[in-house]
Amino acid sequence: MNTVPTKRRQATKKTRDAATYALFTGPAMILYLAFFVTPLLLSLFYSMQDWNGISTTFNFVGLKNYIDVLHEEAFLDSLGFTFKYMLANMIIMNAAGLLIALALNSNLKLKTALRGAYFLPIVISGVVVGYLWNIIIVRLFPIIGDWTGLELFTKNWPSYPNTAFAAIMIASVWQSFGYYMMIYLTGLQSVPDSLLEAAAIDGATPLQRFFRITVPIMRPTFTICIFLSMVNALKAFDIIYSLTFGGPYGSTTSISLQVFLDAFKRNLLSYASAKAMLFCLIIVIISFTQVALMKRKEVEL
């Protein structure tokens, strides 16, 4: 048997496959290395230096920046606000997305138009959303307050900590809940109608069908939506930046905004890098814990 041509063909096929693989994955890998891995490694390097982002000299300080960050009261306050925002965002966003998805999964005549209308704000930049809601809250709310006589609307919301937080939540939910609604809609449409019909014939109520059939099947969807809403809230920057700029008195300053201010307003780039690395570690720990806990409860049909 002539095995040499066969081996050559196999080698040629492997080379062709490798070239095809490199052609399709190469650009993505280059972008990943350039815009994720390299900045991450540079941030780790800068976090152990005493550098203002301008000077040409570096002064190695080891873990001093990390120790100083952990003892900074403003960092701890920002961390508390970020976690508060994450919990509120995760609960409200998923509850609103699921409820609207349930409504639009029925036989409404305008459900297609409503799906598009609810999803549309997600394509708007977060900075634009923040400025838009700033105009609505500062200029339109007082008019509503004069018409209705409600004192709540006569206040300048960004000037008070509680109402500033509420303003951020309103803007965030308005922009993003449609995204989670679409994911929940996809999950609802994956539930077999035959199971629901069989349960209905057996006398199960709508609530029983939802909690006994729909929810178990949709657990992977819940895992995805909770993960995305949690991580997106932890990284919140653009809406807060344009709506309240962290005020009043730093009460709505997220970690991302604080890192930005330290790096580009106070020229503390090494210190900001240490904050960013610590916060990155916190996000990784929370994300892996959440996914691991929810994966255990998922069911497969």
Stockholm file with secondary structure:
# STOCKHOLM 1.0

chainA/1-301         MNTVPTKRRQATKKTRDAATYALFTGPAMILYLAFFVTPLLLSLFYSMQDWNGISTTFNFVGLKNYIDVLHEEAFLDSLGFTFKYMLANMIIMNAAGLLIALALNSNLKLKTALRGAYFLPIVISGVVVGYLWNIIIVRLFPIIGDWTGLELFTKNWPSYPNTAFAAIMIASVWQSFGYYMMIYLTGLQSVPDSLLEAAAIDGATPLQRFFRITVPIMRPTFTICIFLSMVNALKAFDIIYSLTFGGPYGSTTSISLQVFLDAFKRNLLSYASAKAMLFCLIIVIISFTQVALMKRKEVEL
#=GR chainA/1-301 SS CCHHHHHHHHHHHHHHHHHHHHHHHHHHHHHHIIIIIHHHHHHHHHHTBCCCSSCSCCCBCTTHHHHHHHTCHHHHHHHHHHHHHHHHHHHHHHHHHHHHHHHHTSCCTTHHHHHHHHHGGGGSCHHHHHHHHHHIIIIIHHHHHHHHCCHHHHSCGGGSHHHHHHHHHHHHHHHHHHHHHHHHHHHHHTSCHHHHHHHHHTTCCHHHHIIIIIHHHTHHHHHHHHHHHHHHHHTCCHHHHHHTTTCSTTTTCCHHHHHHHHHHTSCCHHHHHHHHHHHHHHHHHHHHHHHHHHHTTCCCC
#=GC SS_cons         CCHHHHHHHHHHHHHHHHHHHHHHHHHHHHHHIIIIIHHHHHHHHHHTBCCCSSCSCCCBCTTHHHHHHHTCHHHHHHHHHHHHHHHHHHHHHHHHHHHHHHHHTSCCTTHHHHHHHHHGGGGSCHHHHHHHHHHIIIIIHHHHHHHHCCHHHHSCGGGSHHHHHHHHHHHHHHHHHHHHHHHHHHHHHTSCHHHHHHHHHTTCCHHHHIIIIIHHHTHHHHHHHHHHHHHHHHTCCHHHHHHTTTCSTTTTCCHHHHHHHHHHTSCCHHHHHHHHHHHHHHHHHHHHHHHHHHHTTCCCC
//
